[in-house]
Amino acid sequence: MTHRIVIVGGGAGGLELATRLGSTLGKRGQAKVVLVDANLTHIWKPLLHEVASGSLNSSEDELNYVAQAKWNHFEFQLGRMSALDRAKRRIRLAATLDEDGGELLPERELTYDSLVIAVGSTTNDFGTPGAGEHCIFLDTREQAERFHRQLLSHYLRAHAGRLDDSHISVAIVGAGATGVELAAELHHAAHELAAYGLDGIQPQNMRITLVEAGPRVLPALPERISGPVHKTLEKLGVTVLTGTAVSQVNSTALLTAQGMEIPASLKVWAAGIRAPAFLRDLDGLESNRINQLVVRPTLQTTLDDNIFAFGDCAACPIGDGSERTVPPRAQAAHQQASLLAKALKLRLNGEALPTFSYRDYGSLISLSRFSAVGNLMGNLMGSVKLEGWLARMFYISLYRMHQMALYGIFRTALLMLSDRIGRSTEPRLKLH
């Protein structure tokens, strides 16, 4: 009987793995590869801050799972995993509802021989009162587009003379990569909106406040990177508050532990991550305090050899002998997907599985059209700081590498050409 590999989660890592396995094992009939996701289309998560600001039209950069499955010899199932039966090797998918609440697809079950869980992460509000109610998270395309609609609504009302105040205040909680990049992208959007005629709110009247509980922005990067980024943000007019913990959120402001009130008509929470709640005690699998499944260096879960997990939803040893786990970053998911593509082929032949060892190739942060900064790491050159135009080119190349993993070199080259032509002939800001 054909070995069934079920991959739950079509994010960057899960989709890349399904594509690799489908185009090899699936194409040769050596395994049945099934990808499960709750959405019909995929967009690269690091682009969501651009969707939120309107700098990126998500419909142009999305990938259709059904089409990708057909091109790469795997099967796509629309659904959200809700339960696991390890004894019978099957998962349950919750019923899928349409926009009106009607049942589009019924609850159903899928059997597996090898199960790979790659459901990513969601924003962690740490139980802060009011955060879930009054802040927008940027975990999905829908959330990013919701923020963009709210931003445009403010500008349209000001343009029509329906706002008493010609200012707009945006507060972003969390000065990691998402928060920093969103702040810079919004500054750019303010100038673009005014250039398109929505000048009821002038660029200098978009008040952006970036709030970080830690001592500096970009805490995951070296201080020699975060320092210049902090200064650049302030030059752009962004108010950066470090060492400032948010204790409560209401409809009009953030309240801090230090007693400060930060007025904001738009609020984004971009601090911290956790794995989806359904992974906690999933049929007895071991999980940690942020719901990540605990895995061994082979990426197999600690209590079941037939179940693998990787990416943001997995707590995997970093491989340096310490107790640290692999950081929740796109490059880690890519490295793990590459390892699993080899490991699952070996598993079909009953061979020993390779172990994962994380390699940090550095980080790059985009400051919209203004600049980029980061560091690249390698065996020969150590850690090299990049900034300006060169750093931005490397930043763009990360997305191109993701596209190459999904489309191949030839189609990615065509997409790059199409994108270049489109950027030279179309508006650079989404106004709907």
C-alpha positions as semicolon CSV with decimal commas, in nm:
position;residue;x (nm);y (nm);z (nm)
1;M;0,000;0,000;0,000
2;T;0,129;0,348;-0,092
3;H;0,280;0,538;0,200
4;R;0,065;0,843;0,291
5;I;0,245;1,160;0,400
6;V;0,008;1,422;0,538
7;I;0,145;1,774;0,591
8;V;-0,070;2,006;0,802
9;G;0,002;2,372;0,735
10;G;0,076;2,543;0,405
11;G;0,306;2,819;0,529
12;A;0,651;2,871;0,382
13;G;0,793;2,548;0,529
14;G;0,491;2,321;0,482
15;L;0,428;2,430;0,125
16;E;0,795;2,396;0,033
17;L;0,802;2,045;0,180
18;A;0,484;1,939;-0,002
19;T;0,625;2,075;-0,328
20;R;0,958;1,893;-0,287
21;L;0,799;1,561;-0,188
22;G;0,526;1,584;-0,450
23;S;0,768;1,653;-0,734
24;T;0,980;1,352;-0,631
25;L;0,797;1,083;-0,433
26;G;0,451;1,183;-0,554
27;K;0,551;1,207;-0,919
28;R;0,713;0,861;-0,908
29;G;0,419;0,703;-0,724
30;Q;0,640;0,617;-0,426
31;A;0,417;0,803;-0,179
32;K;0,087;0,986;-0,160
33;V;0,154;1,345;-0,043
34;V;-0,137;1,545;0,101
35;L;-0,120;1,911;0,210
36;V;-0,385;2,049;0,448
37;D;-0,449;2,419;0,504
38;A;-0,742;2,630;0,621
39;N;-0,700;2,872;0,328
40;L;-0,710;2,832;-0,047
41;T;-0,410;3,054;-0,111
42;H;-0,064;3,115;0,032
43;I;0,121;3,441;0,088
44;W;0,469;3,464;0,236
45;K;0,420;3,577;0,597
46;P;0,715;3,822;0,605
47;L;0,524;4,026;0,344
48;L;0,220;4,089;0,564
49;H;0,347;4,423;0,694
50;E;0,352;4,543;0,331
51;V;-0,006;4,420;0,283
52;A;-0,108;4,610;0,599
53;S;0,043;4,937;0,475
54;G;-0,092;4,891;0,122
55;S;0,254;4,868;-0,036
56;L;0,176;4,516;-0,161
57;N;-0,137;4,394;-0,337
58;S;-0,178;4,050;-0,179
59;S;-0,385;3,913;-0,468
60;E;-0,085;3,956;-0,699
61;D;0,163;3,774;-0,473
62;E;-0,059;3,490;-0,350
63;L;-0,021;3,130;-0,461
64;N;-0,318;2,899;-0,517
65;Y;-0,275;2,567;-0,332
66;V;-0,491;2,373;-0,579
67;A;-0,281;2,486;-0,875
68;Q;0,046;2,423;-0,691
69;A;-0,073;2,073;-0,603
70;K;-0,157;1,994;-0,966
71;W;0,178;2,122;-1,093
72;N;0,376;1,930;-0,830
73;H;0,191;1,598;-0,793
74;F;0,047;1,631;-0,444
75;E;-0,309;1,656;-0,317
76;F;-0,455;1,961;-0,143
77;Q;-0,726;1,939;0,123
78;L;-0,901;2,251;0,247
79;G;-0,957;2,232;0,623
80;R;-0,836;2,309;0,973
81;M;-0,697;2,027;1,189
82;S;-0,898;1,987;1,508
83;A;-0,799;1,650;1,655
84;L;-0,553;1,361;1,634
85;D;-0,592;0,987;1,689
86;R;-0,240;0,847;1,713
87;A;-0,352;0,487;1,767
88;K;-0,546;0,483;1,438
89;R;-0,308;0,723;1,262
90;R;-0,568;0,972;1,154
91;I;-0,644;1,340;1,194
92;R;-0,980;1,515;1,206
93;L;-1,055;1,827;1,006
94;A;-1,321;2,066;1,134
95;A;-1,611;2,158;0,909
96;T;-1,527;2,441;0,669
97;L;-1,780;2,725;0,657
98;D;-1,849;2,972;0,377
99;E;-1,872;3,349;0,422
100;D;-2,239;3,326;0,524
101;G;-2,174;3,061;0,790
102;G;-2,306;2,772;0,582
103;E;-2,120;2,442;0,569
104;L;-1,889;2,433;0,270
105;L;-1,713;2,108;0,361
106;P;-1,820;1,867;0,637
107;E;-1,606;1,748;0,925
108;R;-1,391;1,461;0,799
109;E;-1,090;1,243;0,876
110;L;-0,764;1,175;0,695
111;T;-0,538;0,877;0,757
112;Y;-0,159;0,897;0,749
113;D;0,154;0,686;0,770
114;S;0,375;0,989;0,831
115;L;0,227;1,310;0,970
116;V;0,409;1,644;0,950
117;I;0,273;1,937;1,151
118;A;0,381;2,279;1,024
119;V;0,104;2,511;1,140
120;G;0,330;2,804;1,224
121;S;0,260;3,046;1,507
122;T;0,022;3,319;1,616
123;T;0,084;3,642;1,803
124;N;0,115;3,608;2,180
125;D;-0,057;3,893;2,367
126;F;0,057;3,745;2,702
127;G;-0,296;3,782;2,838
128;T;-0,276;4,163;2,832
129;P;-0,626;4,300;2,907
130;G;-0,788;4,449;2,598
131;A;-0,515;4,345;2,353
132;G;-0,723;4,085;2,173
133;E;-1,023;4,317;2,153
134;H;-0,860;4,643;2,050
135;C;-0,538;4,546;1,866
136;I;-0,493;4,397;1,522
137;F;-0,250;4,107;1,492
138;L;-0,061;4,041;1,167
139;D;-0,074;3,660;1,154
140;T;-0,286;3,628;0,839
141;R;-0,360;3,805;0,515
142;E;-0,712;3,880;0,638
143;Q;-0,580;4,060;0,946
144;A;-0,330;4,261;0,740
145;E;-0,602;4,364;0,496
146;R;-0,831;4,459;0,785
147;F;-0,565;4,698;0,915
148;H;-0,522;4,845;0,567
149;R;-0,897;4,905;0,533
150;Q;-0,904;5,082;0,869
151;L;-0,607;5,297;0,768
152;L;-0,772;5,396;0,441
153;S;-1,100;5,473;0,618
154;H;-0,924;5,734;0,832
155;Y;-0,772;5,898;0,525
156;L;-1,095;5,892;0,326
157;R;-1,292;6,049;0,612
158;A;-1,029;6,321;0,649
159;H;-1,032;6,379;0,273
160;A;-1,409;6,423;0,283
161;G;-1,385;6,662;0,575
162;R;-1,554;6,418;0,813
163;L;-1,276;6,409;1,071
164;D;-1,248;6,676;1,338
165;D;-0,877;6,605;1,367
166;S;-0,646;6,589;1,066
167;H;-0,406;6,361;1,253
168;I;-0,386;5,984;1,273
169;S;-0,208;5,796;1,551
170;V;-0,077;5,442;1,514
171;A;0,074;5,246;1,803
172;I;0,273;4,926;1,740
173;V;0,350;4,698;2,033
174;G;0,672;4,504;1,980
175;A;0,991;4,626;1,812
176;G;1,095;4,299;1,656
177;A;1,124;4,263;1,279
178;T;0,749;4,293;1,214
179;G;0,702;4,603;1,428
180;V;1,008;4,782;1,293
181;E;0,929;4,704;0,930
182;L;0,563;4,804;0,969
183;A;0,659;5,138;1,126
184;A;0,889;5,222;0,833
185;E;0,635;5,100;0,576
186;L;0,360;5,317;0,730
187;H;0,585;5,623;0,712
188;H;0,629;5,554;0,341
189;A;0,253;5,498;0,299
190;A;0,179;5,837;0,456
191;H;0,380;6,012;0,185
192;E;0,229;5,799;-0,091
193;L;-0,129;5,861;0,022
194;A;-0,071;6,236;0,023
195;A;0,086;6,215;-0,324
196;Y;-0,226;6,038;-0,453
197;G;-0,443;6,324;-0,331
198;L;-0,553;6,195;0,008
199;D;-0,393;6,494;0,174
200;G;-0,650;6,559;0,446
201;I;-0,385;6,403;0,670
202;Q;-0,037;6,529;0,591
203;P;0,259;6,286;0,621
204;Q;0,396;6,465;0,926
205;N;0,057;6,420;1,094
206;M;0,072;6,040;1,094
207;R;0,199;5,979;1,444
208;I;0,363;5,639;1,473
209;T;0,470;5,508;1,812
210;L;0,673;5,188;1,845
211;V;0,661;5,038;2,195
212;E;0,911;4,775;2,314
213;A;0,924;4,618;2,661
214;G;1,293;4,527;2,622
215;P;1,589;4,765;2,636
216;R;1,629;4,804;2,258
217;V;1,463;4,748;1,921
218;L;1,532;4,425;1,731
219;P;1,637;4,232;2,044
220;A;1,716;3,920;1,840
221;L;1,986;4,102;1,641
222;P;2,325;4,237;1,751
223;E;2,326;4,581;1,909
224;R;2,544;4,713;1,626
225;I;2,240;4,649;1,401
226;S;1,960;4,761;1,634
227;G;2,131;5,090;1,726
228;P;2,138;5,235;1,371
229;V;1,781;5,107;1,307
230;H;1,660;5,294;1,616
231;K;1,821;5,614;1,491
232;T;1,680;5,569;1,141
233;L;1,327;5,523;1,276
234;E;1,357;5,841;1,479
235;K;1,481;6,029;1,170
236;L;1,165;5,910;0,993
237;G;0,958;6,063;1,272
238;V;0,871;5,740;1,453
239;T;0,852;5,771;1,831
240;V;1,043;5,474;1,974
241;L;0,980;5,380;2,338
242;T;1,202;5,105;2,477
243;G;1,182;4,963;2,828
244;T;0,807;5,026;2,812
245;A;0,570;4,739;2,891
246;V;0,205;4,763;2,788
247;S;-0,023;4,661;3,074
248;Q;-0,365;4,732;2,922
249;V;-0,528;4,835;2,594
250;N;-0,856;5,021;2,549
251;S;-1,040;5,162;2,249
252;T;-0,841;5,486;2,241
253;A;-0,498;5,415;2,391
254;L;-0,228;5,187;2,524
255;L;-0,167;5,200;2,898
256;T;0,184;5,114;3,019
257;A;0,314;4,962;3,340
258;Q;0,491;5,293;3,404
259;G;0,157;5,479;3,406
260;M;0,194;5,634;3,061
261;E;-0,104;5,665;2,825
262;I;-0,028;5,639;2,453
263;P;-0,325;5,760;2,244
264;A;-0,384;5,557;1,928
265;S;-0,670;5,524;1,685
266;L;-0,503;5,221;1,523
267;K;-0,322;4,963;1,735
268;V;-0,111;4,666;1,622
269;W;0,023;4,395;1,854
270;A;0,344;4,247;1,715
271;A;0,514;4,124;2,035
272;G;0,580;3,756;2,096
273;I;0,462;3,433;1,936
274;R;0,299;3,110;2,043
275;A;0,192;2,798;1,857
276;P;-0,182;2,738;1,795
277;A;-0,370;2,633;2,108
278;F;-0,495;2,302;1,966
279;L;-0,139;2,164;1,983
280;R;-0,144;2,174;2,362
281;D;-0,181;1,810;2,482
282;L;-0,265;1,693;2,130
283;D;-0,349;1,328;2,198
284;G;-0,075;1,317;2,459
285;L;0,207;1,469;2,252
286;E;0,460;1,668;2,455
287;S;0,428;2,046;2,423
288;N;0,586;2,345;2,599
289;R;0,442;2,656;2,766
290;I;0,380;2,833;2,431
291;N;0,210;2,525;2,281
292;Q;0,502;2,419;2,061
293;L;0,538;2,045;2,003
294;V;0,864;1,921;2,150
295;V;1,071;1,735;1,891
296;R;1,400;1,549;1,877
297;P;1,686;1,646;1,643
298;T;1,527;1,420;1,378
299;L;1,220;1,653;1,399
300;Q;1,013;1,357;1,522
301;T;0,791;1,432;1,820
302;T;0,927;1,293;2,145
303;L;0,643;1,044;2,196
304;D;0,558;0,932;1,841
305;D;0,803;0,840;1,565
306;N;0,531;0,871;1,300
307;I;0,468;1,239;1,372
308;F;0,708;1,519;1,276
309;A;0,682;1,891;1,351
310;F;0,889;2,185;1,232
311;G;0,891;2,560;1,195
312;D;0,743;2,799;1,450
313;C;0,512;2,532;1,598
314;A;0,801;2,306;1,705
315;A;1,053;2,329;1,989
316;C;1,364;2,174;1,836
317;P;1,712;2,164;1,997
318;I;1,936;2,416;1,824
319;G;2,211;2,155;1,792
320;D;2,496;2,326;1,975
321;G;2,479;2,124;2,298
322;S;2,283;2,392;2,484
323;E;1,920;2,387;2,596
324;R;1,823;2,655;2,345
325;T;1,571;2,579;2,074
326;V;1,567;2,682;1,709
327;P;1,441;3,043;1,674
328;P;1,106;3,100;1,497
329;R;1,246;3,237;1,172
330;A;1,178;3,176;0,805
331;Q;1,533;3,054;0,740
332;A;1,492;2,787;1,011
333;A;1,170;2,657;0,853
334;H;1,344;2,646;0,514
335;Q;1,639;2,449;0,654
336;Q;1,406;2,206;0,832
337;A;1,192;2,156;0,522
338;S;1,506;2,067;0,327
339;L;1,607;1,814;0,593
340;L;1,259;1,657;0,607
341;A;1,244;1,624;0,229
342;K;1,549;1,394;0,258
343;A;1,442;1,228;0,583
344;L;1,099;1,117;0,462
345;K;1,253;0,958;0,154
346;L;1,494;0,767;0,380
347;R;1,206;0,665;0,607
348;L;1,028;0,494;0,318
349;N;1,337;0,273;0,278
350;G;1,369;0,203;0,650
351;E;1,697;0,393;0,675
352;A;1,824;0,603;0,966
353;L;1,706;0,963;0,971
354;P;1,942;1,261;0,965
355;T;1,947;1,508;1,253
356;F;1,891;1,880;1,232
357;S;2,152;2,139;1,321
358;Y;2,052;2,502;1,280
359;R;2,278;2,739;1,089
360;D;2,225;3,111;1,139
361;Y;2,289;3,292;0,812
362;G;2,210;3,630;0,962
363;S;1,909;3,861;0,948
364;L;1,794;4,143;0,726
365;I;1,543;4,415;0,814
366;S;1,366;4,627;0,553
367;L;1,300;4,992;0,629
368;S;1,061;5,027;0,336
369;R;1,199;5,218;0,035
370;F;1,431;5,413;0,262
371;S;1,691;5,152;0,348
372;A;1,760;4,806;0,482
373;V;2,006;4,680;0,739
374;G;2,125;4,346;0,869
375;N;2,408;4,102;0,905
376;L;2,512;3,802;0,699
377;M;2,698;3,515;0,861
378;G;2,917;3,249;0,704
379;N;3,215;3,027;0,770
380;L;3,455;3,229;0,557
381;M;3,354;3,587;0,633
382;G;3,217;3,563;0,987
383;S;2,950;3,823;1,056
384;V;2,929;4,107;0,804
385;K;2,708;4,410;0,854
386;L;2,507;4,523;0,551
387;E;2,305;4,839;0,505
388;G;2,153;5,058;0,237
389;W;2,099;4,946;-0,121
390;L;2,306;4,626;-0,090
391;A;2,116;4,513;0,218
392;R;1,784;4,578;0,041
393;M;1,892;4,366;-0,255
394;F;1,977;4,079;-0,021
395;Y;1,643;4,129;0,156
396;I;1,452;4,100;-0,172
397;S;1,655;3,791;-0,262
398;L;1,511;3,607;0,041
399;Y;1,165;3,618;-0,117
400;R;1,308;3,514;-0,453
401;M;1,466;3,210;-0,287
402;H;1,126;3,119;-0,144
403;Q;0,973;3,151;-0,491
404;M;1,247;2,934;-0,644
405;A;1,172;2,660;-0,392
406;L;0,807;2,664;-0,505
407;Y;0,828;2,748;-0,876
408;G;1,179;2,665;-0,994
409;I;1,433;2,901;-1,148
410;F;1,267;2,961;-1,487
411;R;0,923;3,058;-1,356
412;T;1,075;3,270;-1,080
413;A;1,273;3,463;-1,344
414;L;0,948;3,530;-1,532
415;L;0,784;3,650;-1,210
416;M;1,077;3,885;-1,145
417;L;1,042;4,029;-1,497
418;S;0,667;4,070;-1,458
419;D;0,712;4,235;-1,119
420;R;0,968;4,481;-1,257
421;I;0,737;4,578;-1,544
422;G;0,441;4,609;-1,308
423;R;0,626;4,835;-1,063
424;S;0,720;5,072;-1,344
425;T;0,365;5,107;-1,481
426;E;0,128;5,072;-1,182
427;P;0,063;5,274;-0,863
428;R;0,283;5,168;-0,570
429;L;0,010;5,184;-0,309
430;K;-0,312;4,986;-0,283
431;L;-0,603;5,229;-0,253
432;H;-0,890;4,984;-0,207
